């Protein structure tokens, strides 16, 4: 069912946070449905936060404070929960994705985070961030998997990806992990959840080496973000945004059409046995 939220096991710190928020809500004599509507979540999603089954984004915590007129009590609880927090940029991306009406993304090396499988994401984190502790790695994986609910949401933005053909053939994890990931891309395309083009290595196009993402919103100016080794930066200046728009258009023009791109993904999938 579209929009249905499936609870995960959650984390102990999420449960402590959710329980404290629930006590504040009851003290304020507000219903969960009221708070959910005020902060822009479905009642099911908000209930999952209170039950410790869903991570609460910083922006939602701030809006809960406003909804309950609790000053900064919820934000202080959130900060306490995040005492072992991941980098801020790791949580900023989901907030942008949820607010966007359109997302365009170019990836030269790996599958975009929004369309990764759990096995692929886990293998990628181990491969790219060997310095992370086990607990931090688990939190990163949980934050990554929570983003995928957007694909089944009634408010899912238009998603258009351009991937280098290296993404299809550069191993991440085992052969079965790669096959599952490429199968997942095929399924998302065939279900019309995403639009995807493959950029051949020999195709002439600018900006082929750096991953970036462009966010379009229904009620505010366009933003972009660019990834680097240890994080991601937000781009909001007019000139740099124009450059991102031009480069993405050039990448789309140089990439294979969607039908041929789908054929290339299937061909690459069959090479992983």
Secondary structure in CASP SS format (residue, H / E / C, confidence):
PFRMAT SS
TARGET T0000
AUTHOR 0000-0000-0000
METHOD secondary structure of the structure
MODEL  1
X C 1.00
X C 1.00
X C 1.00
X C 1.00
X C 1.00
X C 1.00
X C 1.00
X C 1.00
X C 1.00
X C 1.00
X C 1.00
X H 1.00
X H 1.00
X H 1.00
X H 1.00
X H 1.00
X H 1.00
X H 1.00
X H 1.00
X H 1.00
X H 1.00
X H 1.00
X H 1.00
X H 1.00
X H 1.00
X H 1.00
X H 1.00
X C 1.00
X C 1.00
X C 1.00
X C 1.00
X H 1.00
X H 1.00
X H 1.00
X H 1.00
X H 1.00
X H 1.00
X H 1.00
X H 1.00
X C 1.00
X C 1.00
X C 1.00
X H 1.00
X H 1.00
X H 1.00
X H 1.00
X H 1.00
X H 1.00
X H 1.00
X H 1.00
X C 1.00
X C 1.00
X C 1.00
X C 1.00
X C 1.00
X C 1.00
X C 1.00
X H 1.00
X H 1.00
X H 1.00
X H 1.00
X H 1.00
X H 1.00
X H 1.00
X H 1.00
X H 1.00
X H 1.00
X H 1.00
X C 1.00
X C 1.00
X C 1.00
X C 1.00
X H 1.00
X H 1.00
X H 1.00
X H 1.00
X H 1.00
X H 1.00
X H 1.00
X H 1.00
X H 1.00
X C 1.00
X C 1.00
X C 1.00
X C 1.00
X C 1.00
X C 1.00
X H 1.00
X H 1.00
X H 1.00
X H 1.00
X H 1.00
X H 1.00
X H 1.00
X H 1.00
X H 1.00
X H 1.00
X H 1.00
X H 1.00
X C 1.00
X C 1.00
X E 1.00
X E 1.00
X E 1.00
X E 1.00
X E 1.00
X E 1.00
X C 1.00
X C 1.00
X C 1.00
X C 1.00
X C 1.00
X H 1.00
X H 1.00
X H 1.00
X C 1.00
X C 1.00
X H 1.00
X H 1.00
X H 1.00
X H 1.00
X H 1.00
X H 1.00
X H 1.00
X H 1.00
X H 1.00
X H 1.00
X H 1.00
X C 1.00
X C 1.00
X C 1.00
X C 1.00
X C 1.00
X H 1.00
X H 1.00
X H 1.00
X H 1.00
X H 1.00
X H 1.00
X H 1.00
X H 1.00
X H 1.00
X H 1.00
X H 1.00
X H 1.00
X H 1.00
X H 1.00
X H 1.00
X H 1.00
X H 1.00
X H 1.00
X H 1.00
X C 1.00
X C 1.00
X C 1.00
X C 1.00
X C 1.00
X E 1.00
X E 1.00
X E 1.00
X E 1.00
X E 1.00
X E 1.00
X E 1.00
X H 1.00
X H 1.00
X H 1.00
X H 1.00
X H 1.00
X C 1.00
X C 1.00
X C 1.00
X C 1.00
X C 1.00
X H 1.00
X H 1.00
X H 1.00
X H 1.00
X H 1.00
X H 1.00
X H 1.00
X H 1.00
X H 1.00
X H 1.00
X H 1.00
X H 1.00
X H 1.00
X H 1.00
X H 1.00
X H 1.00
X C 1.00
X C 1.00
X C 1.00
X C 1.00
X E 1.00
X E 1.00
X E 1.00
X E 1.00
X E 1.00
X C 1.00
X C 1.00
X C 1.00
X C 1.00
X C 1.00
X C 1.00
X C 1.00
X C 1.00
X C 1.00
X C 1.00
X C 1.00
X C 1.00
X E 1.00
X E 1.00
X E 1.00
X E 1.00
X E 1.00
X C 1.00
X C 1.00
X C 1.00
X C 1.00
X C 1.00
X C 1.00
X E 1.00
X E 1.00
X E 1.00
X E 1.00
X E 1.00
X E 1.00
X C 1.00
X C 1.00
X E 1.00
X E 1.00
X E 1.00
X E 1.00
X E 1.00
X C 1.00
X C 1.00
X H 1.00
X H 1.00
X H 1.00
X H 1.00
X H 1.00
X H 1.00
X H 1.00
X H 1.00
X H 1.00
X H 1.00
X H 1.00
X H 1.00
X H 1.00
X H 1.00
X H 1.00
X H 1.00
X H 1.00
X C 1.00
X C 1.00
X C 1.00
X H 1.00
X H 1.00
X H 1.00
X H 1.00
X H 1.00
X H 1.00
X H 1.00
X H 1.00
X H 1.00
X H 1.00
X H 1.00
X H 1.00
X H 1.00
X H 1.00
X C 1.00
X C 1.00
END
